[in-house]
Amino acid sequence: MNLRGDTQVYCIIGFPVRHSLSPVFQNSAFEHFGINAVYVPFEVKPENIKVALEGLKALGIRGANVTLPYKEEALSWADHADKHAKIIGSANTLKFENGAVHAYNTDWVGFLKALKKLLPELRGRRALLLGAGGSARAILYGLLLEGVEVYIWNRTHERALRLSGELGGKVVKKPEEVIDRVEIIINSTSSGLKEDDPPLFDYSLLRLEHKVVDIIYRETPLIRSAKEKGCFFQDGLDMLLYQGMESFRIWTGLEVPYEVVREAVLRYKHGHIRT
Ligand code: NDP
């Protein structure tokens, strides 16, 4: 990439964003197609988010990913939003076109594409969704759209009830209530980010038949237990890559090959000691 007067700028905006892998693989996608564009991280403090979003528009930024904690704000700020983002209630992708801001949610697409690598046909299957935060909303939306029967558990029970009231799914008080009835187990909480986070349920109850997904990018205690049990498992990297590939498609109309973005992340990880 040659920085020039006509270089297009894309970005990720959030707080924090310094550990984000999105710049690594989105830049590899632009390189792959020989597009003169750069994708940069903008870490914006909450008190500055409004002026920062207006700034993206003023500066002629072409597209943005939005991450925690600004996905809801991005949706309400945009001029137009696709129906999925409206139902989910948050946007992780913005496209700036002819002075207007268009908002999309690609988390649910990324999640489904990743899950379908483990289970190509989802209709009629049963899943336990751990968590009721922002990512859980997008995941629940995708699962219900595919005809999956979803049980939701969340640390704060009322939040799970609210989520199920708005989108659907059944709420359970303890994951153990349904562990024997479900085939898919998804951790969408931020528990597991730290090694000493207490387990979300008794992981010794995992069975070989379970397909275990943790949307955190690293090996969590849940993923480790699934591995030990011999279950099919998946960490959050594929979801991240597929949601990013979908954002890239929205911005450019181009489908970047999965191998290109995955290679970029693996090369980056090998070159860095990450804690
Ligand atoms: P939110 O802050 O919106 O939600 C956090 C969720 O985690 C809530 O359900 C919260 O429960 C739960 N939680 C937090 N701490 C604990 C704990 N110690 N024990 C049990 N539950 C806990 O965050 P998001 O939903 O946006 O993100 C969650 C995780 O998913 C993050 O780690 C993020 O990095 C990852 N993520 C990965 C993506 C990918 O592409 N792979 C995409 C988006 C997110 P409560 O309601 O009780 O507070």
Boltz pocket constraint, residues with backbone or C-beta under 6 A from the ligand:
constraints:
  - pocket:
      binder: B
      contacts: [[A, 68], [A, 107], [A, 110], [A, 130], [A, 131], [A, 132], [A, 133], [A, 134], [A, 135], [A, 136], [A, 154], [A, 155], [A, 156], [A, 159], [A, 187], [A, 188], [A, 189], [A, 190], [A, 191], [A, 193], [A, 197], [A, 198], [A, 200], [A, 215], [A, 216], [A, 217], [A, 236], [A, 237], [A, 239], [A, 240], [A, 241], [A, 243]]
      max_distance: 6.0
